[in-house]
Amino acid sequence: MSAIVRARGLSRVGARAAAVAARPAGARQISVAALEDFKFEPIRESEVSRAMTTRYMKDMYDFAETDVIITGAGSAGLSCAYELTKYPDIKVAIIEQSVSPGGGAWLGGQLMSAMVVRKPAHLWLDELGVEYEEHDRYVVVKHAALFTSTIMSKVLAAPNIKLFNATAVEDLIIKDDRIAGVVTNWSLVTQHHDTQSCMDPNVLESKMLVSACGHDGPMGAFGVKRLQQVGLIKELPGMRCLDMNVAEDAIVELTQEIAPGMIVTGMEVSEALGAPRMGPTFGAMMMSGRKAAALTLEALGVQAEPQLRSASA
């Protein structure tokens, strides 16, 4: 019996009954008979094409100039985006090079499914509505995908957020030594520049950029790598070897505006500032993303809610 069930004083039978009671109003159990005569409304293939392209092109038009761009939709980027959903007047574009956002937060360590979160970061899981098993100094979410799918659903439902996945950031827009947006392309195009003729990119302008590109890899730590190349930061010490206790505190503490107009968060912090890796524990990604949101609001001149202000202190 899980700690959640024990904490609520429910038997397994009682837990199942509670789950049934929690179904949305009007929800019915499915049956074969109910689907035997199911028919879709007719549609022309061109209608589908026009519906997709019209909506997507409108999103590209609307978010070509935005308040905040978040590069990377892993656990830190999504945590930052979630906090910004609370401010509907702030327009946020998320750029994710993968078809499937979520980064490394679909699994725990070494392809195992459970997610470990050290206390007191678990209090934020309560806000999200993600259940977990309670232990003395940490909690365990039964599957990392439960966290990722929950926060992603909340982020994507927000009217002020747009996720552009399968989209790569190829460069930064820099004006007067301040980051002012990003240069983008389809990820598949970016990966094949060396096999095709020139394929020019697109651009998005922003007031603030949150770089959550992760640790070093094919497209990892892109933001800080580019800053070093253009001389806005002097060196990249790189991620140090694993020390879980030092690493998680350091990642949150070192989340900062690393160059004018650009905040670095998550594992990209370790590449930029030489923090250790923490391995398969995820609280620092969540809290770093929340701090990045608080710093972003501060830079935009928006008063953050008290709980979020404490995350950036």
C-alpha positions as CSV (number, residue, x, y, z in Angstrom):
1,M,0.0,0.0,0.0
2,S,1.5,3.4,-1.0
3,A,2.3,6.1,1.5
4,I,-0.3,8.3,-0.1
5,V,-3.0,5.7,0.5
6,R,-1.8,5.2,4.0
7,A,-1.7,8.9,4.7
8,R,-5.3,9.3,3.6
9,G,-6.4,6.3,5.7
10,L,-7.8,4.5,2.7
11,S,-7.9,0.8,2.0
12,R,-7.2,-0.4,-1.5
13,V,-10.9,-0.8,-2.1
14,G,-11.5,2.6,-0.6
15,A,-8.9,4.1,-2.9
16,R,-10.5,2.6,-6.0
17,A,-13.9,3.9,-4.8
18,A,-12.3,7.4,-4.4
19,A,-10.8,7.2,-7.9
20,V,-14.3,6.4,-9.3
21,A,-15.8,9.3,-7.4
22,A,-13.1,11.6,-8.8
23,R,-14.1,11.0,-12.4
24,P,-15.3,14.1,-14.2
25,A,-19.1,14.7,-14.2
26,G,-20.8,13.0,-17.0
27,A,-18.0,10.4,-17.5
28,R,-19.3,7.0,-18.3
29,Q,-17.7,3.6,-18.4
30,I,-17.0,2.4,-21.9
31,S,-18.5,-0.6,-23.6
32,V,-18.2,-2.4,-27.0
33,A,-21.8,-1.8,-27.7
34,A,-21.4,2.0,-27.2
35,L,-18.8,2.1,-30.0
36,E,-20.2,-0.3,-32.5
37,D,-22.2,2.4,-34.3
38,F,-19.7,5.2,-33.7
39,K,-19.3,7.5,-36.8
40,F,-17.1,10.5,-37.3
41,E,-18.4,13.7,-39.0
42,P,-17.3,13.8,-42.6
43,I,-14.4,16.1,-43.6
44,R,-12.4,17.0,-46.7
45,E,-8.7,16.4,-46.5
46,S,-8.0,20.0,-47.5
47,E,-10.0,21.2,-44.4
48,V,-7.6,19.4,-42.2
49,S,-4.6,20.9,-43.9
50,R,-6.1,24.4,-43.8
51,A,-7.0,24.1,-40.1
52,M,-3.5,23.0,-39.1
53,T,-1.6,25.6,-41.2
54,T,-4.0,28.5,-40.4
55,R,-3.6,27.9,-36.6
56,Y,0.2,27.3,-36.8
57,M,0.9,30.3,-39.0
58,K,-1.2,32.5,-36.7
59,D,0.9,31.3,-33.7
60,M,4.1,32.2,-35.6
61,Y,2.7,35.6,-36.4
62,D,1.5,36.3,-32.9
63,F,4.7,35.1,-31.2
64,A,7.2,36.6,-33.6
65,E,7.5,39.4,-31.0
66,T,7.0,38.1,-27.4
67,D,7.8,39.0,-23.8
68,V,9.7,35.8,-22.9
69,I,11.3,33.0,-24.9
70,I,12.3,29.8,-23.1
71,T,14.7,27.6,-25.0
72,G,14.4,24.0,-23.9
73,A,11.3,22.3,-22.6
74,G,12.9,20.0,-20.1
75,S,12.0,20.0,-16.4
76,A,13.6,23.4,-15.8
77,G,12.1,25.1,-18.8
78,L,8.6,23.7,-18.1
79,S,8.9,24.7,-14.5
80,C,9.7,28.2,-15.5
81,A,6.8,28.2,-18.0
82,Y,4.4,26.9,-15.5
83,E,5.1,29.8,-13.1
84,L,4.6,32.3,-16.0
85,T,1.2,30.8,-16.7
86,K,0.1,32.7,-13.6
87,Y,0.7,36.0,-15.4
88,P,-1.7,35.9,-18.4
89,D,-0.5,39.3,-19.8
90,I,3.0,37.9,-20.3
91,K,3.4,36.2,-23.7
92,V,5.8,33.2,-23.6
93,A,7.2,31.2,-26.5
94,I,8.9,27.9,-25.7
95,I,11.3,26.5,-28.3
96,E,12.1,22.8,-28.1
97,Q,14.4,21.0,-30.6
98,S,12.8,17.6,-30.0
99,V,9.5,16.4,-31.3
100,S,8.7,15.3,-27.7
101,P,9.2,18.0,-25.0
102,G,10.1,17.0,-21.5
103,G,13.9,16.5,-21.9
104,G,15.3,13.9,-19.5
105,A,12.3,14.0,-17.2
106,W,10.3,11.2,-18.8
107,L,12.4,8.7,-16.8
108,G,14.5,8.6,-13.6
109,G,18.1,7.3,-13.6
110,Q,19.4,4.7,-15.9
111,L,16.1,4.3,-17.8
112,M,14.3,3.4,-14.5
113,S,10.9,5.1,-14.2
114,A,10.7,6.5,-10.7
115,M,11.5,10.2,-10.0
116,V,13.2,11.2,-6.7
117,V,12.6,14.7,-5.4
118,R,14.4,15.9,-2.3
119,K,12.5,17.9,0.3
120,P,11.3,20.6,0.6
121,A,10.8,20.7,-3.2
122,H,8.0,18.2,-2.8
123,L,5.8,21.1,-1.6
124,W,5.7,22.3,-5.2
125,L,4.5,18.9,-6.4
126,D,1.5,19.4,-4.1
127,E,0.7,22.6,-6.0
128,L,0.9,20.7,-9.3
129,G,-1.2,17.9,-7.9
130,V,1.5,15.2,-8.5
131,E,1.2,12.4,-6.0
132,Y,4.2,10.7,-4.4
133,E,5.4,8.3,-1.8
134,E,6.7,10.0,1.3
135,H,10.1,9.3,2.8
136,D,12.0,11.1,5.6
137,R,14.1,13.4,3.4
138,Y,12.7,12.9,-0.1
139,V,9.7,11.7,-2.0
140,V,9.3,9.3,-4.9
141,V,7.0,9.9,-7.8
142,K,6.0,6.5,-9.1
143,H,6.9,7.5,-12.7
144,A,8.8,10.5,-13.9
145,A,6.3,10.8,-16.8
146,L,3.6,11.6,-14.3
147,F,5.3,14.8,-13.3
148,T,6.2,15.7,-16.9
149,S,2.8,15.0,-18.4
150,T,1.1,16.9,-15.5
151,I,3.1,20.1,-15.8
152,M,3.1,20.0,-19.6
153,S,-0.7,19.8,-19.7
154,K,-1.0,22.8,-17.4
155,V,1.6,24.8,-19.4
156,L,0.1,23.9,-22.8
157,A,-3.5,24.8,-21.7
158,A,-2.4,28.3,-20.7
159,P,-3.5,31.0,-23.3
160,N,-0.3,33.0,-22.9
161,I,2.0,30.1,-23.8
162,K,3.0,28.6,-27.2
163,L,5.3,25.6,-27.6
164,F,7.2,25.4,-30.9
165,N,8.6,21.8,-30.8
166,A,10.7,20.2,-33.5
167,T,12.3,23.7,-33.7
168,A,16.0,24.4,-33.1
169,V,17.6,27.7,-31.9
170,E,20.5,28.3,-34.3
171,D,21.6,31.7,-33.0
172,L,20.8,34.6,-30.8
173,I,19.7,38.1,-31.7
174,I,22.0,40.5,-30.0
175,K,21.6,44.3,-30.0
176,D,23.9,46.6,-28.1
177,D,25.3,43.6,-26.2
178,R,21.8,42.6,-25.0
179,I,20.1,39.4,-26.0
180,A,16.9,40.4,-27.9
181,G,15.6,37.1,-29.3
182,V,16.5,33.9,-31.1
183,V,17.2,32.6,-34.6
184,T,15.2,29.4,-35.3
185,N,14.8,26.7,-37.9
186,W,13.1,23.3,-38.1
187,S,15.2,20.8,-36.2
188,L,15.6,18.5,-39.2
189,V,16.9,21.4,-41.3
190,T,19.4,22.4,-38.6
191,Q,20.7,18.8,-38.4
192,H,21.3,18.7,-42.2
193,H,22.8,22.1,-43.1
194,D,26.0,20.2,-44.1
195,T,24.1,18.0,-46.6
196,Q,21.9,20.7,-48.3
197,S,22.3,24.1,-49.8
198,C,21.7,27.2,-47.6
199,M,18.3,27.1,-45.8
200,D,17.7,30.4,-44.1
201,P,16.2,30.6,-40.7
202,N,13.3,32.5,-39.0
203,V,13.5,34.9,-36.0
204,L,11.6,35.6,-32.8
205,E,12.2,38.8,-30.8
206,S,11.8,38.9,-27.0
207,K,12.3,41.1,-24.0
208,M,13.8,38.3,-22.0
209,L,15.4,34.9,-22.9
210,V,15.5,32.0,-20.5
211,S,18.1,29.5,-21.6
212,A,17.2,26.0,-20.4
213,C,19.1,23.9,-23.0
214,G,20.6,21.4,-20.6
215,H,24.1,20.1,-20.2
216,D,26.6,19.7,-23.0
217,G,25.4,17.6,-26.0
218,P,24.5,18.0,-29.7
219,M,22.3,21.0,-28.9
220,G,22.9,21.2,-25.2
221,A,24.1,24.3,-23.4
222,F,23.7,26.2,-26.7
223,G,22.9,29.5,-25.1
224,V,26.0,29.9,-23.0
225,K,28.2,28.4,-25.7
226,R,27.1,31.1,-28.1
227,L,27.6,33.8,-25.4
228,Q,31.2,32.7,-25.1
229,Q,31.8,32.7,-28.8
230,V,30.7,36.3,-29.1
231,G,32.5,37.4,-26.0
232,L,29.6,38.1,-23.7
233,I,31.0,35.6,-21.2
234,K,34.7,34.8,-20.8
235,E,34.8,31.1,-20.2
236,L,32.8,27.9,-19.7
237,P,34.3,25.8,-16.9
238,G,31.9,22.9,-17.8
239,M,29.9,20.6,-15.6
240,R,31.9,19.0,-12.7
241,C,31.6,15.4,-11.5
242,L,28.6,14.2,-9.5
243,D,28.0,15.5,-6.0
244,M,24.3,15.3,-5.3
245,N,24.3,17.4,-2.1
246,V,26.4,20.2,-3.5
247,A,24.9,20.2,-7.0
248,E,21.2,20.7,-6.3
249,D,21.8,23.7,-4.0
250,A,24.4,25.2,-6.4
251,I,22.1,24.9,-9.5
252,V,19.4,26.9,-7.7
253,E,21.8,29.4,-6.2
254,L,23.6,30.0,-9.5
255,T,20.5,30.5,-11.6
256,Q,20.9,34.0,-12.8
257,E,20.9,36.6,-15.5
258,I,24.2,35.6,-17.0
259,A,24.2,38.3,-19.7
260,P,21.9,41.2,-20.3
261,G,18.5,39.9,-21.4
262,M,19.4,36.2,-20.8
263,I,18.7,34.0,-17.7
264,V,20.4,30.6,-17.5
265,T,18.6,27.8,-15.7
266,G,18.7,24.0,-15.1
267,M,21.7,22.0,-16.1
268,E,22.9,24.7,-18.4
269,V,23.9,26.5,-15.2
270,S,26.4,23.7,-14.5
271,E,28.1,24.1,-17.9
272,A,28.2,27.9,-17.6
273,L,29.4,28.1,-14.0
274,G,31.1,24.8,-13.1
275,A,28.6,23.3,-10.8
276,P,28.6,19.5,-10.2
277,R,26.0,17.2,-11.8
278,M,23.4,15.8,-9.4
279,G,22.4,12.6,-11.2
280,P,18.9,11.2,-10.9
281,T,17.2,13.7,-8.6
282,F,15.0,16.4,-10.0
283,G,14.2,19.0,-7.4
284,A,16.9,21.4,-8.5
285,M,15.5,21.5,-12.0
286,M,12.1,22.5,-10.7
287,M,13.4,25.1,-8.3
288,S,15.9,26.5,-10.7
289,G,13.1,26.9,-13.3
290,R,10.9,28.6,-10.7
291,K,13.7,31.0,-9.8
292,A,14.3,31.8,-13.5
293,A,10.6,32.7,-13.7
294,A,11.0,35.0,-10.7
295,L,14.1,36.7,-12.2
296,T,12.3,37.1,-15.5
297,L,9.3,38.8,-13.8
298,E,11.7,41.1,-11.9
299,A,13.5,42.0,-15.2
300,L,10.1,42.8,-16.8
301,G,9.1,45.0,-13.9
302,V,6.3,42.6,-12.8
303,Q,5.6,42.0,-9.1
304,A,5.9,38.3,-8.5
305,E,3.7,36.5,-5.9
306,P,5.3,36.1,-2.5
307,Q,6.1,32.4,-2.8
308,L,7.9,32.9,-6.1
309,R,9.8,35.9,-4.8
310,S,11.2,33.7,-2.0
311,A,12.4,31.2,-4.7
312,S,14.6,33.9,-6.2
313,A,16.0,35.2,-3.0
